[in-house]
Amino acid sequence: MNVRRLIPTAALAGAVALGATALTACSGAATGAGGSKDGKVGVTASFYPMAFLAEQIGKDHVKVGSLTKPGVEPHDLEITPKQTAQLGESDVVLYLKSLQPAVDKAVAQSGVKNVVDAATLTELEVHGSAGHDHGAEEAHAGGEGHDHDHEGGKDPHVWLDPVKYAEIAKGVGAALEKADPDHAADYKKNTDELVGKLTALDTEFKDGLQNTASKTFITTHSAFGYLAERYGLDQEAIAGVDPESEPSPARMKELQGLAKQENVSTVFFETLASDKTARTLAADTGLKTDVLDPLEGITDKSQGADYFEVMRSNLKNLQKALGAK
């Protein structure tokens, strides 16, 4: 039961990279990364998961720039003409087509030779609702009912599944090898190391969520369809249009019943949006609230400094909420 918070389709945006160099690149105004005079490969990543891959695989051989400042909801990104020009100076562009129209348009206009669309590196899936259309429900309740899906109704949140993220990592590594063949051996080595860490993370999730009192979790942002499917869980989202919108009375009543039936203890909210909706439902149902981070960006409010730390915080919060044994 994977119902999505509805947001405009388009390409992913928002990068926060690791390390001092990356933090410098990502601070202040969002920017692209052109080829640098020191011989490093200029990589422009559209949002945090893409930047993380570039930093982890490219390491000292790359200079990573960001299209979205830390703390900005990636789906709200607007790209300036200056950023579009900077994008055109990049050696490699990493993005996820059709999550954000602004990025799609800029990439199409950039003329960059090495463009990597993460959506082509793994199989995207449809994570529909359980027999009802919350988009239509929200539209009826006064919302716009936008579709928070990739092209063809497919869920774009592949980075929250360590297995699929590893598949994307392999594709990014291959792209960097092609763009900078002189350092191909290093990119391959770094890719293998990262895939190994993601495989270990997958095992942690598998073991940590194998025995739980409940399999259902409620969240404001239905970004966790791949994660839920991978580990045998059931995701239920509160509302449609955005995480700050009020759910319809019918949906609220439905979730109240579900919480009792499925032994749900916690309503999750995310770090880059208001927790108002989650707290409203929690207050009405006597449930707790906690954070489940969709990892679209890292800020000082994030429960960890990088992808792995935040994912392990998500695991810990899920284990607590679901009554892991």
Residue frames relative to the residue before (quaternion, step in Angstrom):
aa qw qx qy qz dx dy dz
M 1.0000 0.0000 0.0000 0.0000 0.00 0.00 0.00
N 0.1661 0.8212 -0.5210 0.1630 3.52 0.22 1.23
V 0.0014 0.8155 -0.5749 0.0660 3.54 -0.13 1.32
R 0.3039 -0.8117 0.4777 0.1434 3.52 -0.71 1.01
R 0.4553 -0.5727 0.5858 0.3486 3.51 -1.21 0.51
L 0.3520 -0.7877 0.4661 0.1958 3.56 -0.60 1.07
I 0.0748 0.7819 -0.6106 0.1007 3.55 -0.82 1.09
P 0.6441 -0.5365 0.3536 0.4151 3.58 -1.14 0.40
T 0.4576 -0.6498 0.5236 0.3070 3.58 -1.10 0.66
A 0.3836 0.6970 -0.5662 0.2155 3.54 -1.22 0.62
A 0.6876 -0.5169 0.3114 0.4039 3.58 -1.23 -0.07
L 0.6168 -0.5836 0.3844 0.3621 3.55 -1.07 0.63
A 0.0119 0.7992 -0.6003 -0.0265 3.53 -1.16 0.55
G 0.6279 0.5540 -0.4142 0.3567 3.53 -1.27 0.38
A 0.1333 0.8144 -0.5606 0.0687 3.60 -0.32 1.01
V 0.0233 0.7323 -0.6802 -0.0225 3.50 -1.10 0.73
A 0.1529 -0.8226 0.5401 0.0906 3.58 -0.41 1.07
L 0.5535 -0.6142 0.4531 0.3332 3.53 -1.31 0.26
G 0.7405 0.4259 -0.2962 0.4272 3.51 -1.30 0.29
A 0.6672 -0.5295 0.3502 0.3897 3.53 -1.23 0.47
T 0.6374 0.5271 -0.3341 0.4520 3.58 0.95 -0.84
A 0.6758 0.4976 -0.2953 0.4567 3.54 0.93 -0.95
L 0.6495 0.5173 -0.3290 0.4499 3.56 0.95 -0.85
T 0.6225 0.5277 -0.3344 0.4714 3.57 1.06 -0.72
A 0.6645 0.5157 -0.3016 0.4489 3.54 0.96 -0.92
C 0.7545 0.4145 -0.2094 0.4638 3.54 1.04 -0.78
S 0.5774 0.5914 -0.3969 0.3991 3.59 1.18 -0.16
G 0.7587 0.3463 -0.2599 0.4868 3.54 -1.26 0.36
A 0.8119 -0.2180 0.1702 0.5141 3.56 -1.09 -0.70
A 0.5108 -0.6301 0.4855 0.3263 3.52 -1.04 0.79
T 0.0156 -0.8277 0.5584 -0.0535 3.55 -0.91 0.89
G 0.4416 -0.6354 0.5426 0.3268 3.51 -1.33 0.08
A 0.3482 -0.7216 0.5480 0.2403 3.58 -1.28 -0.02
G 0.1755 -0.7897 0.5815 0.0864 3.54 -0.39 1.22
G 0.6685 -0.4521 0.3696 0.4606 3.55 -1.26 0.14
S 0.2862 -0.7996 0.5063 0.1496 3.58 -0.75 1.01
K 0.6231 -0.5794 0.3904 0.3516 3.55 -1.23 0.56
D 0.6463 0.5300 -0.3263 0.4416 3.59 1.17 -0.46
G 0.6170 -0.5985 0.3302 0.3901 3.56 1.25 0.26
K 0.4926 0.6595 -0.4362 0.3636 3.59 1.24 0.02
V 0.5035 -0.6349 0.4958 0.3124 3.55 -1.19 0.60
G 0.3117 -0.7600 0.5423 0.1765 3.58 -0.74 1.04
V 0.0333 -0.8103 0.5840 -0.0350 3.56 -0.53 1.23
T 0.1101 -0.7598 0.6359 0.0785 3.57 -0.93 0.90
A 0.1162 -0.7901 0.6013 0.0268 3.55 -0.68 1.17
S 0.4738 -0.7220 0.4314 0.2611 3.54 -0.93 0.85
F 0.8000 -0.0739 0.0303 0.5946 3.60 1.09 -0.54
Y 0.8103 -0.3795 0.1575 0.4178 3.54 -1.32 0.33
P 0.6881 0.4806 -0.3313 0.4309 3.67 0.65 -0.88
M 0.6425 0.4990 -0.3281 0.4801 3.60 1.06 -0.63
A 0.6490 0.5160 -0.3138 0.4626 3.59 0.98 -0.84
F 0.6272 0.5499 -0.3313 0.4409 3.55 1.00 -0.84
L 0.6519 0.5068 -0.3117 0.4702 3.57 0.94 -0.87
A 0.6589 0.5210 -0.3118 0.4440 3.57 0.90 -0.94
E 0.6757 0.4924 -0.2884 0.4667 3.57 0.95 -0.89
Q 0.6912 0.4944 -0.2805 0.4462 3.57 0.90 -0.93
I 0.7314 0.4094 -0.2272 0.4959 3.58 1.01 -0.81
G 0.7246 0.4448 -0.2463 0.4652 3.57 0.99 -0.84
K 0.0622 -0.8413 0.5279 0.0982 3.56 1.10 -0.80
D 0.8634 -0.1016 0.0612 0.4904 3.63 -0.85 -0.94
H 0.6286 0.5699 -0.3355 0.4094 3.58 1.22 -0.28
V 0.7499 0.3710 -0.2074 0.5069 3.60 1.23 -0.21
K 0.2006 -0.7048 0.6600 0.1655 3.50 -1.39 0.38
V 0.1589 -0.8340 0.5267 0.0424 3.55 -0.41 1.26
G 0.1111 -0.7763 0.6185 0.0489 3.55 -0.94 0.96
S 0.3379 -0.7609 0.5333 0.1497 3.54 -1.26 0.48
L 0.3528 -0.7207 0.5521 0.2267 3.56 -1.08 0.68
T 0.7761 0.2608 -0.1474 0.5550 3.58 1.23 -0.30
K 0.4519 -0.6919 0.4957 0.2672 3.56 -0.88 0.95
P 0.6027 -0.5463 0.4283 0.3935 3.61 -1.15 0.51
G 0.7856 0.3229 -0.2430 0.4686 3.56 -0.98 0.86
V 0.5942 0.5451 -0.3709 0.4608 3.58 1.26 -0.22
E 0.4600 -0.6478 0.5268 0.3022 3.57 -0.94 0.92
P 0.4611 -0.7363 0.4063 0.2831 3.63 -0.39 1.19
H 0.6562 0.5434 -0.3198 0.4145 3.58 1.00 -0.78
D 0.6610 0.5118 -0.3004 0.4592 3.59 1.26 -0.35
L 0.4031 0.7691 -0.4376 0.2333 3.59 1.27 -0.07
E 0.0505 -0.7341 0.6756 0.0453 3.52 -1.15 0.82
I 0.2671 -0.7925 0.5343 0.1230 3.57 -0.85 0.98
T 0.3626 -0.7388 0.5325 0.1979 3.56 -0.86 1.01
P 0.6456 -0.5035 0.3885 0.4228 3.61 -1.21 0.35
K 0.6158 0.5525 -0.3430 0.4448 3.59 1.07 -0.73
Q 0.6600 0.5001 -0.3040 0.4710 3.57 0.98 -0.87
T 0.6209 0.5359 -0.3414 0.4591 3.58 1.03 -0.77
A 0.6454 0.5103 -0.3121 0.4750 3.58 1.02 -0.82
Q 0.6517 0.5101 -0.3083 0.4691 3.57 0.98 -0.87
L 0.6035 0.5668 -0.3429 0.4438 3.54 1.07 -0.78
G 0.6621 0.5301 -0.2932 0.4412 3.56 1.01 -0.86
E 0.6563 0.5027 -0.3088 0.4702 3.59 1.22 -0.38
S 0.4966 0.6780 -0.4179 0.3451 3.59 1.28 -0.14
D 0.4475 -0.6534 0.5384 0.2878 3.55 -1.24 0.54
V 0.7882 0.0504 0.0047 0.6134 3.56 1.10 -0.80
V 0.1262 -0.7656 0.6259 0.0783 3.58 -1.07 0.79
L 0.1056 -0.7834 0.6114 0.0363 3.57 -0.89 1.01
Y 0.2185 0.7739 -0.5709 0.1654 3.61 -0.72 1.03
L 0.3546 -0.6905 0.5741 0.2606 3.57 -1.33 -0.04
K 0.3673 -0.7888 0.4515 0.1976 3.51 -0.18 1.32
S 0.8723 0.1960 -0.2004 0.4006 3.46 -1.26 0.90
L 0.4700 0.6016 -0.4932 0.4170 3.53 1.14 0.65
Q 0.8050 0.0779 -0.0268 0.5875 3.59 1.11 -0.73
P 0.4367 -0.7282 0.4657 0.2493 3.59 -0.58 1.14
A 0.6239 0.5633 -0.3551 0.4091 3.60 0.97 -0.79
V 0.6764 0.4736 -0.2923 0.4824 3.57 0.96 -0.85
D 0.6058 0.5634 -0.3478 0.4412 3.59 0.97 -0.84
K 0.6912 0.4912 -0.2727 0.4544 3.53 0.85 -1.05
A 0.6679 0.5091 -0.2953 0.4556 3.56 0.95 -0.92
V 0.6461 0.5144 -0.3176 0.4658 3.58 0.98 -0.84
A 0.6450 0.5309 -0.3148 0.4506 3.57 0.99 -0.89
Q 0.7184 0.4419 -0.2403 0.4805 3.57 1.06 -0.75
S 0.5555 0.6830 -0.3635 0.3048 3.57 1.22 -0.45
G 0.2766 -0.7812 0.5138 0.2217 3.58 1.03 -0.73
V 0.3773 0.7315 -0.4887 0.2894 3.60 1.25 0.28
K 0.4695 -0.7066 0.4621 0.2584 3.56 -0.89 0.98
N 0.7809 0.2947 -0.1454 0.5312 3.59 0.85 -1.00
V 0.1283 0.7829 -0.5889 0.1542 3.55 -0.03 1.34
V 0.1157 -0.8053 0.5808 0.0271 3.57 -0.75 1.08
D 0.1368 -0.7726 0.6185 0.0427 3.55 -0.66 1.19
A 0.3962 -0.7594 0.4679 0.2179 3.58 -0.39 1.26
A 0.5934 0.5970 -0.3607 0.4019 3.59 1.14 -0.58
T 0.6682 0.4886 -0.3009 0.4734 3.59 1.22 -0.40
L 0.6463 0.5636 -0.3005 0.4177 3.58 1.28 -0.23
T 0.7631 0.1412 -0.1175 0.6196 3.58 1.29 -0.09
E 0.5444 -0.6249 0.4428 0.3422 3.58 -1.20 0.28
L 0.2662 -0.7554 0.5802 0.1481 3.56 -0.75 1.08
E 0.1857 -0.7964 0.5714 0.0691 3.54 -1.11 0.76
V 0.4516 -0.6357 0.5436 0.3105 3.54 -1.31 0.32
H 0.0653 -0.7726 0.6307 0.0337 3.55 -0.87 0.96
G 0.0812 -0.8507 0.5194 -0.0008 3.53 0.14 1.32
S 0.5914 -0.5493 0.4497 0.3826 3.52 -1.37 0.09
A 0.5895 -0.5992 0.4222 0.3393 3.53 -1.29 0.28
G 0.8470 -0.2290 0.0957 0.4701 3.52 0.30 1.26
H 0.7675 0.2426 -0.2131 0.5538 3.57 1.17 0.26
D 0.4204 -0.7252 0.5045 0.2070 3.54 -1.17 0.64
H 0.2286 -0.8062 0.5316 0.1229 3.57 -0.24 1.24
G 0.5428 0.5882 -0.4100 0.4374 3.58 1.20 -0.35
A 0.6683 0.4768 -0.2876 0.4933 3.55 0.95 -0.93
E 0.6246 0.5529 -0.3330 0.4396 3.55 1.05 -0.83
E 0.6750 0.4831 -0.2944 0.4736 3.56 0.94 -0.90
A 0.6158 0.5397 -0.3501 0.4548 3.57 1.02 -0.76
H 0.6499 0.5119 -0.3045 0.4721 3.56 1.02 -0.86
A 0.6938 0.4731 -0.2665 0.4730 3.56 1.10 -0.76
G 0.6910 -0.4845 0.2755 0.4602 3.56 1.26 0.06
G 0.5540 0.5855 -0.4013 0.4349 3.59 1.28 -0.07
E 0.6098 -0.5885 0.4049 0.3433 3.51 -1.32 0.14
G 0.3310 -0.7814 0.4794 0.2237 3.57 1.19 -0.41
H 0.1854 0.7859 -0.5635 0.1742 3.61 0.95 0.82
D 0.4415 -0.7045 0.4975 0.2476 3.54 -1.18 0.59
H 0.1913 -0.7828 0.5854 0.0891 3.56 -0.57 1.17
D 0.4638 0.6578 -0.4540 0.3822 3.53 0.57 1.17
H 0.5268 -0.5575 0.5281 0.3644 3.47 -1.38 0.25
E 0.7314 -0.3795 0.2977 0.4821 3.58 -1.28 0.03
G 0.8152 0.2205 -0.1790 0.5048 3.56 -1.00 0.83
G 0.6199 -0.5824 0.3404 0.4008 3.60 1.19 0.44
K 0.4868 0.6852 -0.4218 0.3401 3.58 1.23 0.33
D 0.5107 -0.6680 0.4735 0.2622 3.52 -1.11 0.88
P 0.2966 -0.7989 0.4949 0.1699 3.65 -0.68 1.01
H 0.5756 0.6658 -0.3599 0.3097 3.64 1.20 -0.35
V 0.1080 0.8632 -0.4854 0.0879 3.57 0.97 0.93
W 0.6046 0.5980 -0.3638 0.3802 3.61 1.09 -0.59
L 0.6240 0.5506 -0.3464 0.4330 3.61 1.20 -0.33
D 0.6173 0.4250 -0.3421 0.5668 3.57 1.34 0.14
P 0.3992 -0.7529 0.4640 0.2417 3.64 -0.37 1.17
V 0.6241 0.5470 -0.3413 0.4414 3.59 1.08 -0.67
K 0.6964 0.4478 -0.2691 0.4920 3.58 0.90 -0.92
Y 0.6108 0.5458 -0.3432 0.4597 3.57 1.08 -0.70
A 0.6276 0.5282 -0.3283 0.4683 3.58 1.07 -0.72
E 0.6215 0.5304 -0.3410 0.4649 3.59 1.05 -0.72
I 0.6475 0.5022 -0.3093 0.4825 3.57 1.02 -0.82
A 0.6120 0.5634 -0.3423 0.4369 3.59 1.02 -0.82
K 0.6420 0.5244 -0.3233 0.4564 3.58 0.96 -0.85
G 0.6647 0.5030 -0.2993 0.4643 3.58 0.98 -0.81
V 0.6369 0.5122 -0.3216 0.4782 3.57 1.04 -0.79
G 0.6312 0.5356 -0.3279 0.4552 3.57 1.00 -0.83
A 0.6548 0.5117 -0.3052 0.4650 3.57 0.95 -0.89
A 0.6459 0.5244 -0.3159 0.4562 3.59 1.03 -0.80
L 0.6613 0.4897 -0.3068 0.4782 3.59 1.00 -0.78
E 0.5986 0.5504 -0.3507 0.4646 3.59 1.09 -0.68
K 0.6690 0.5000 -0.2868 0.4693 3.55 0.98 -0.90
A 0.6956 0.4820 -0.2743 0.4567 3.58 0.94 -0.91
D 0.8009 0.1294 -0.0287 0.5840 3.58 1.11 -0.71
P 0.1019 -0.8616 0.4946 0.0505 3.61 0.55 1.19
D 0.5611 0.6180 -0.3914 0.3874 3.61 1.14 -0.49
H 0.7714 0.2936 -0.1604 0.5413 3.59 1.15 -0.60
A 0.2206 0.8286 -0.4896 0.1583 3.57 1.24 0.46
A 0.6409 0.5374 -0.3308 0.4371 3.60 0.97 -0.83
D 0.6499 0.5084 -0.3157 0.4684 3.59 1.02 -0.79
Y 0.6500 0.5144 -0.3228 0.4568 3.59 0.93 -0.87
K 0.6518 0.5121 -0.3192 0.4593 3.57 0.97 -0.83
K 0.6456 0.5174 -0.3118 0.4673 3.57 0.95 -0.90
N 0.6834 0.4843 -0.2857 0.4657 3.60 0.87 -0.95
T 0.6223 0.5325 -0.3361 0.4650 3.58 1.06 -0.75
D 0.6570 0.5150 -0.3068 0.4571 3.57 0.90 -0.92
E 0.6434 0.5190 -0.3175 0.4646 3.59 1.02 -0.81
L 0.6698 0.4981 -0.2943 0.4655 3.58 0.93 -0.92
V 0.6427 0.5117 -0.3221 0.4705 3.59 0.95 -0.84
G 0.6222 0.5408 -0.3333 0.4575 3.58 1.06 -0.72
K 0.6605 0.4979 -0.3014 0.4743 3.58 0.98 -0.84
L 0.6577 0.4994 -0.3081 0.4724 3.58 1.02 -0.78
T 0.6140 0.5318 -0.3416 0.4727 3.59 1.08 -0.66
A 0.6432 0.5085 -0.3121 0.4799 3.58 1.03 -0.80
L 0.6352 0.5223 -0.3238 0.4679 3.59 1.03 -0.80
D 0.6119 0.5492 -0.3324 0.4620 3.58 1.02 -0.80
T 0.6554 0.5085 -0.3003 0.4708 3.58 0.97 -0.88
E 0.6279 0.5365 -0.3315 0.4561 3.59 1.01 -0.81
F 0.6663 0.4884 -0.2965 0.4791 3.59 0.94 -0.88
K 0.6469 0.5353 -0.3170 0.4411 3.56 0.91 -0.95
D 0.7054 0.4505 -0.2552 0.4842 3.57 0.86 -1.01
G 0.7015 0.5106 -0.2708 0.4170 3.57 0.93 -0.94
L 0.7692 0.3355 -0.1781 0.5138 3.59 1.14 -0.57
Q 0.3888 0.7556 -0.4553 0.2657 3.56 1.28 0.19
N 0.7938 0.1872 -0.0714 0.5743 3.57 0.98 -0.91
T 0.2147 0.7784 -0.5597 0.1863 3.59 -0.21 1.24
A 0.5694 -0.6068 0.4366 0.3420 3.57 -1.17 0.63
S 0.7832 0.1205 -0.0602 0.6071 3.57 1.15 -0.66
K 0.2985 -0.7495 0.5614 0.1844 3.57 -1.18 0.51
T 0.6541 0.5325 -0.2960 0.4483 3.59 1.28 -0.17
F 0.0025 0.7789 -0.6270 -0.0135 3.56 -1.00 0.82
I 0.2961 -0.7431 0.5814 0.1489 3.54 -1.17 0.76
T 0.0258 0.8089 -0.5836 0.0671 3.56 -0.87 1.01
T 0.5297 -0.6211 0.4669 0.3401 3.58 -1.16 0.57
H 0.7690 0.2754 -0.1266 0.5627 3.58 1.03 -0.84
S 0.2436 -0.8101 0.5171 0.1305 3.56 -0.41 1.16
A 0.2005 0.8078 -0.5194 0.1935 3.54 0.70 1.16
F 0.6754 0.5767 -0.2587 0.3798 3.55 1.25 -0.34
G 0.2314 0.8157 -0.4976 0.1828 3.56 1.16 0.62
Y 0.6752 0.4813 -0.2949 0.4749 3.58 0.93 -0.89
L 0.6421 0.5216 -0.3173 0.4636 3.56 0.99 -0.87
A 0.6567 0.5151 -0.3077 0.4569 3.57 0.92 -0.93
E 0.6752 0.4952 -0.2944 0.4607 3.56 0.90 -0.92
R 0.6480 0.5434 -0.3170 0.4293 3.58 0.94 -0.89
Y 0.8204 0.2642 -0.1036 0.4963 3.58 0.91 -0.92
G 0.5974 -0.6410 0.3408 0.3408 3.55 1.17 0.60
L 0.4811 0.6590 -0.4403 0.3747 3.57 1.10 0.66
D 0.3454 -0.7229 0.5675 0.1898 3.54 -1.36 0.21
Q 0.1684 -0.8107 0.5564 0.0686 3.60 -0.48 1.19
E 0.0328 -0.7650 0.6429 0.0177 3.55 -1.04 0.87
A 0.2061 -0.7877 0.5709 0.1057 3.59 -0.75 1.06
I 0.5518 -0.6587 0.4095 0.3063 3.55 -1.09 0.74
A 0.8353 -0.0127 0.0851 0.5430 3.57 0.58 -1.17
G 0.5968 -0.6362 0.3831 0.3039 3.51 -1.28 0.14
V 0.7854 0.4321 -0.2560 0.3618 3.55 0.23 -1.28
D 0.7663 -0.2129 0.1398 0.5898 3.61 0.85 -0.86
P 0.6712 -0.5439 0.3182 0.3904 3.60 -1.21 0.41
E 0.6820 0.4701 -0.2974 0.4748 3.59 1.22 -0.26
S 0.5255 0.6372 -0.4205 0.3755 3.60 1.24 -0.07
E 0.4987 -0.6451 0.4884 0.3107 3.54 -1.18 0.59
P 0.4107 -0.6985 0.5172 0.2755 3.61 -0.82 0.90
S 0.5673 -0.5868 0.4431 0.3709 3.57 -1.14 0.55
P 0.6305 -0.5385 0.3886 0.4018 3.62 -1.13 0.51
A 0.6337 0.5362 -0.3351 0.4458 3.60 1.01 -0.75
R 0.6707 0.4854 -0.2992 0.4743 3.57 0.96 -0.86
M 0.6272 0.5391 -0.3337 0.4524 3.58 1.00 -0.79
K 0.6613 0.5005 -0.3007 0.4710 3.57 0.94 -0.90
E 0.6375 0.5394 -0.3159 0.4505 3.55 1.02 -0.87
L 0.6903 0.4807 -0.2764 0.4649 3.57 0.93 -0.92
Q 0.5917 0.5570 -0.3641 0.4551 3.58 1.13 -0.62
G 0.6707 0.4888 -0.2882 0.4777 3.54 0.97 -0.88
L 0.6387 0.5371 -0.3128 0.4535 3.54 1.02 -0.86
A 0.6339 0.5521 -0.3300 0.4295 3.57 0.95 -0.89
K 0.6733 0.4761 -0.2916 0.4848 3.59 0.97 -0.83
Q 0.6859 0.5163 -0.2772 0.4314 3.54 0.87 -1.01
E 0.7882 0.3292 -0.1488 0.4983 3.58 0.93 -0.95
N 0.4760 -0.7049 0.4261 0.3082 3.60 1.24 0.34
V 0.2460 0.7829 -0.5258 0.2240 3.57 1.02 0.88
S 0.1991 -0.8116 0.5418 0.0900 3.59 -0.86 0.96
T 0.8120 0.2600 -0.0476 0.5204 3.56 1.15 -0.71
V 0.1984 -0.7261 0.6429 0.1421 3.54 -1.18 0.69
F 0.2538 -0.8018 0.5284 0.1164 3.57 -0.69 1.11
F 0.0774 -0.7497 0.6535 0.0693 3.53 -1.22 0.67
E 0.4615 -0.6971 0.4825 0.2613 3.58 -1.25 0.25
T 0.6267 -0.5993 0.3669 0.3370 3.56 -1.26 0.41
L 0.7362 0.4371 -0.2456 0.4546 3.63 1.03 -0.67
A 0.7323 0.3396 -0.2298 0.5436 3.60 1.23 0.21
S 0.6716 -0.5051 0.3651 0.4007 3.56 -1.29 0.32
D 0.3616 -0.7256 0.5431 0.2186 3.56 -1.15 0.65
K 0.3018 0.8078 -0.4696 0.1890 3.59 1.31 0.17
T 0.6894 0.4881 -0.2952 0.4465 3.59 0.81 -1.01
A 0.6509 0.5196 -0.3137 0.4561 3.56 0.94 -0.91
R 0.6853 0.4845 -0.2931 0.4580 3.58 0.91 -0.90
T 0.5921 0.5626 -0.3620 0.4492 3.59 1.13 -0.64
L 0.6906 0.4636 -0.2785 0.4801 3.56 0.84 -0.99
A 0.6437 0.5337 -0.3251 0.4417 3.57 0.95 -0.87
A 0.6572 0.5142 -0.3096 0.4559 3.57 0.97 -0.87
D 0.6890 0.4899 -0.2743 0.4583 3.58 1.03 -0.82
T 0.7707 0.3521 -0.1740 0.5018 3.57 1.15 -0.55
G 0.4689 -0.6913 0.4349 0.3364 3.58 1.27 -0.06
L 0.4668 0.6820 -0.4406 0.3505 3.59 1.17 0.55
K 0.5019 -0.6110 0.5100 0.3387 3.57 -1.31 0.25
T 0.2817 -0.7182 0.5921 0.2329 3.58 -1.32 0.08
D 0.0435 0.7785 -0.6252 0.0346 3.54 -1.20 0.55
V 0.5431 -0.6358 0.4541 0.3076 3.57 -1.32 0.21
L 0.0078 0.7189 -0.6950 -0.0096 3.52 -1.14 0.83
D 0.2030 -0.8510 0.4804 0.0623 3.53 -0.19 1.35
P 0.3298 -0.7621 0.5217 0.1954 3.64 -0.68 1.03
L 0.3856 -0.7819 0.4349 0.2254 3.58 1.32 0.14
E 0.3138 0.7438 -0.5267 0.2661 3.55 0.90 0.91
G 0.7854 -0.0350 0.0115 0.6179 3.56 1.31 -0.17
I 0.3175 -0.7300 0.5729 0.1952 3.57 -1.21 0.55
T 0.0277 0.7755 -0.6300 0.0310 3.58 -0.95 0.93
D 0.6810 -0.4643 0.3418 0.4515 3.57 -1.26 -0.04
K 0.6195 0.5283 -0.3482 0.4647 3.61 1.28 -0.12
S 0.5038 0.6674 -0.4178 0.3553 3.58 1.27 -0.25
Q 0.4271 -0.6955 0.5170 0.2578 3.57 -1.12 0.67
G 0.7657 0.1794 -0.1610 0.5963 3.53 0.74 1.15
A 0.4918 -0.7001 0.4516 0.2530 3.55 -1.22 0.56
D 0.8030 0.1183 -0.0696 0.5800 3.59 1.21 -0.27
Y 0.7839 -0.3463 0.2372 0.4575 3.57 -1.34 0.04
F 0.7146 0.4684 -0.2792 0.4381 3.58 0.72 -1.03
E 0.6571 0.5095 -0.3201 0.4541 3.60 0.94 -0.83
V 0.6792 0.4792 -0.2953 0.4711 3.59 0.93 -0.88
M 0.6360 0.5174 -0.3367 0.4630 3.60 0.98 -0.76
R 0.6591 0.4868 -0.3179 0.4770 3.61 1.00 -0.72
S 0.6017 0.5224 -0.3559 0.4882 3.59 1.14 -0.55
N 0.6209 0.5304 -0.3337 0.4709 3.59 1.03 -0.77
L 0.6449 0.5204 -0.3173 0.4612 3.57 0.97 -0.87
K 0.6557 0.5159 -0.3039 0.4600 3.57 0.90 -0.94
N 0.6774 0.4911 -0.2900 0.4646 3.59 0.94 -0.90
L 0.6397 0.5094 -0.3183 0.4796 3.59 1.07 -0.73
Q 0.6397 0.5283 -0.3288 0.4512 3.57 0.94 -0.84
K 0.6561 0.5069 -0.2990 0.4724 3.57 0.97 -0.89
A 0.7004 0.4827 -0.2711 0.4505 3.59 0.86 -0.99
L 0.7527 0.4045 -0.2106 0.4749 3.57 0.97 -0.86
G 0.4561 -0.7093 0.4362 0.3138 3.58 1.25 -0.03
A 0.0627 0.8281 -0.5496 0.0908 3.55 0.81 1.06
K 0.2673 -0.7793 0.5535 0.1223 3.55 -1.01 0.89
